[in-house]
Amino acid sequence: MPVMTDFKTKLTDNFSERFQGFSIPIEVLQFACDPLSIKPEADFYTKAKEVMSNIDESTLQTEMVDMQSSSALKQHLQSEGAVNF
């Protein structure tokens, strides 16, 4: 058992070191999990721009509104889940 505990501790430390300073706003993570749950607001686009600096905010806004207004996409997400969406 001590071997597994030591392994887990070292693995946790390794990931902590690798991803120190790497942050993704919670709204962007939520969008990745469920793109239809995020309200198309200026704050979201600003946070998305922090993660992907080359993204065009107005294009993202237009695409989000189109995507979220599609009943076919909503139905597909509900039936297939976020992983297969």
Buried (B, 14 or more C-beta within 10 A) or exposed (E): EEEEEEEEEEEEEEEEEEEEEEEEBEBBEEBEEEBBEBEBEEEBBEBBBEBEEEEEEEEBBEEBEEBBEEEEBEEEBEEEEEEEB
